[in-house]
């Protein structure tokens, strides 16, 4: 990765390296809502910012990834290839403390410089005193003390043409299914996929330059956060506000479902936090003509402004109310 390709995830979120996980999550939610495609239809710039924000949060919200990112900067993905970062023979971690990674234009340059220093530019160096590390196996055959660089194989024996591509989908695309264009052509994505789902497209990977055989394409799917719907296990969940009088008397209200608005009746006496289960209105089950449930969580929201009549009515209720939800609290005193 060239130095100019480095993404400063903290700057993308407008934060610094000392940010707490709670503040990180709070900032992410704010930015995700601001730039969400549903809030900015047709705005390509907002869509690009939304993907950047999601990418930054995906890394920084993971303690292990954040640790690698903070330590290795633009080379954190290479360092994350093994559980303890880049390792030497026997699994001992190599200490890169104090290394200024910005001086290297690519990971290749860093490894060449590292191996050149470690081997003292002795026999086995490539042209201009640099190791051609891509000619060495991961488990044996490399320069002494550097046999365990993850992800590098002996190219003389051929490589796999299998390719993995990460594809981001909106919740609507994942719900209905869609098609996406990749380097090898158009691929179909079925309805009901979720983040972490993988699809194998046989014979659509890269051509192995040695065997001339074409590998398979693996699509790793990422479903972007939605402003209203979230996942709770296999089900979808959303929060719907109701007024105090609706909570007391019960009501029939219009509620968004994935496929459109539906009418939901709820009984009198609903409390904030209670849920209504709408069976079969949730997420599609892959390869089945079924859907999970939609859980509608109730949130009682009082009005911020009242007309004179509304205030008069609420004052009459307050004066004549016989129900006291706090009448047993005096028993809780220690």
N, C-alpha and C positions, 0 to 999 in steps of 0.2 A: 504494500500500500504506500503510495507516495504521500509525503508529508502534507501535501495540499489537499489530499482526500480525507484527512482526519476530521472526524466530527466531534466537536466539544459538546457532549451531551448535557453538561451542566449549563453551558451558555444557551443551548437550545431551550432549556426549561427556565432560564433566567435565574439560576441558583448558583451557589458556591459549593465547594467540596465538603463543607462542614454541615450541610443540610441534614436534618433528621429524616427518618423514614416517614414520619407522620406529615411533616411539611412537604416532603417530596410527593406523597400521595395526594395531598390537598392541592398542590400546584398542578399536578398532572390532570386531575379531574376538572379543574377550572379551564385549563388550556384545551383539553379534549372536547369539552362542551363548546368552547369558543370556535374551534376549527373543524368540528365534526361535519362531514359531508351533508348530513341531513339538515344542518343549520346553515349551510352555505352551498345550496344546490348550484352545480355548474361552475363553481369557483375552483379552478385548478390550483391556484396558489394556496388557498386554504386547505385543499386536499393534500398538497405536498407538505404543508406545515403539520397537518394532522398526523401524517405518517412519520415525520421526523420526531414529533412529540412522543408517539407510541414507541418508536425505536429507542429513544433515549430512556423512557421509563422502563421498558422491558429489561434494559441492561442495569440501570441504577437501582431498580427495586429488588434485584436479585443480589443478596449479600456477597456471594462468591464472584459473580460477574463484576460487581462494583469494585471488589477488592482487586481483581485482575486489572480492571480498567484504570483504577487510581495508580496502580503500581507500574503498569507497562504502557499506558497511554495508547497510541495508535496501534501497538502490537499486542493488545490484550487478547485478541482472538487466537493468535498463535500461542500465546502463553497458556490460554485456557484449554489447549488441545490435550493436556495431561492434567490430572487432579492437582498437582502441586506446581504447575507452571512448567517451564522448560527444565529438563532434568538431565543430569549426567549419569554415567554408568552406575548401576546399583540403586538407582532411584533417588540419589542425593540431589536436592534442589540446588540449582545454580543461583548464586546471589548476584543480582544485577543492580544492587543498590548503588546509587550515585551515577548511573549511566544516563547520559543525556540522549534520549532516543531521537530527539529532533534533528540530530546531526546526520541521521541516515535517511536517504531518500526512499528506501524500501526495506522490507524485511530481509531480502537477499543480502543487501549491503551489510546489515547488522550481523547476520550469521557469518558472512565471509570474514568480517573484521574480528568477530568473536573467535572463530576457529583459527584464524591466522595468529591471534595472540596466544591462544591456548596451546597450539602445536609449535609455536616458536618459528613459524614459517619454514618448517622442516620438510623432508621429502614427503611427497603426496600432495603438495599444494598445486593448485591449478595455475592458470595463466596469471601473470602479474602478482603472484604470491597469494592468490585467493583460492579457497577450497571450493570445488564444485560439489556442494553438499547434496545436490539432487541425484548424484550417482551412487549414493550410499543407502543401504537398507536401514530400516528402523530398528531391527533387533540385533543385527550383527554386520560387520564389514565396514563400519564407519571408522573415522579416526579415533584412536584410543581415548576413552573418557567421554565420547559423544555418540554412543550407540543408540540412544533412546529418544531421538527427536521424533515426536509423533507426527504421522501424516506423510512422511517421505519414504519412497520406495526406490528400489533399483530399477531405473527406467529401461535398462537393457533387457529386462525380462518381460516388458510390456506392462500396461496399466489398464485398469478397468475403465470402460467408457460410461459407466453409470454416472448420472448427474443429478444433484439435488438442487431444487429451486424453491425458494420461499415465496409464496404468493399471499398477498393481503386481500381480504374480502370484507366488504361491508356486511352487516348483519343481514340485510335484505338479500344480497347475493348468495350468502351461505344458506339462508332459509329456502330460497326458491331454486338454487342451483344456477350455474352460469357457465360461460365459456371464457377462457382467457388465452391470449396470444403469448406464446413463449418463443424462444429462438428457433425451436424446431417445428413450430406450427401452432395450430389451434388445439386446445385441450378442453375437454368437458369436465365440469366439476358437479357432482350430483348434489341434490338438496340434502340438507341435514348435517353437513360437515361442521366440525368445531375446531377451535385452536388445538394444534397438535395432531390433527388428522393427517394421514399421508396417503397419497394416491400414486400407484405405480402405473406408468404408461410405458408399455413394453416396446422396445426398439426405437425410442425417441430420445435417447441420450446422445452423448458425443461418440464420434468414431475413434476407436483406439488406433493411434498412428502406427502401432506395431502389428497388431493382429488384423486391422482393418474391419473389425467387427463393431457394430453399433450397440452401445449399452442401453440401459433403460433410464427413463426419466422419472425421478421421484419428486412429487409435488408436496412440499411441507406447507400446510395451510395455517394461516393466522387470521382469526376473525377479529376485526377491529371493535373496540368498545362502542356501545350504543348509548345515546343520551337518555333513553327511557327503559329499554329492556336489558336485563342482565340474566346470567345463568345462575341457578341454584341447584347444583347437582345436574340431573338430566332435564329438569324443568326450567321454564322461563319464569321470571318474576318481575313485577313492576309495582310502582307505588302510585296510588290514585288519591287525590285530595277530595275530601267531602266537607260540607259545612256542618256546624254544630246541630242545626235543626234536622238535617238529613240523618245525622248519627242518632238523634233521639227518636225520630219518627220512622226511619227507614225510607228507602227511595229506590227508584230505578234510574240508573245513569248510563251514559255512553262511555265506554271504555275502549281504548285502542287495543287491538289484538294484532298479531303479525300480518294477517290478511286484510284487516280493515276494522272499522268501528263496530262494536257489538253492544247490545243492551244487557246490563247486569243488574239484577235485583238483589238488594241486601236487606236484611231484617233490621228492625228497630233495636237500638241499644248497642250498635257497633262501637268498638273502642279503637283508638289508634294502635297500630301494630298488628291487629287481627287481619287474617287473610281469607279471601274467598278462593276456592280451588275450582278452576274452570277446566274440566276434564277434556282431554283431546284437543286443547286449543294452544298447546305449547310448541315444542320443537319437533320437526320431522325426525322419525327414526330411520336411519339409512337402511335401504333394502327392504323396508317394511312400509305398508300402507297405513301407518299409524303415527300418532303424534303424542308427545308427552303432555303434561298439564301446564296451564298458565296460572300462576299464583298472583292474585291481586291484593296487595297489601294496602290497608286503609290508613290514611293520615287525616285526622280531623284538623281543619285549618280555620281559625276564627277570622272574621273580617277585620281588616285594618281600618276601614272607614265605615261609618254608619250614617244612614239618613236619620232624620229626627224621629220618624215612625219606628224604624228598626231599634233605635236606642230606647224608645219608650217601651217597646215590646220586651226587650231584654231586661229592662229595669223592673217591669211587672213580673217577669219570670223569676228574677232574683229575689224580689220581695215575697213572692208567694211559694217559692220552691220549698218542698218538704224533704227532698233527697239531699243527703250530705255524704259524699264519698269519703270524708275524713273523720267520721264519727268514732272510729276505733283507734285513731292514731295516739290518743292519750295513754293507751295501754302499752305503747312501745317505749315509753320513757324508762330509762334505766334506774 
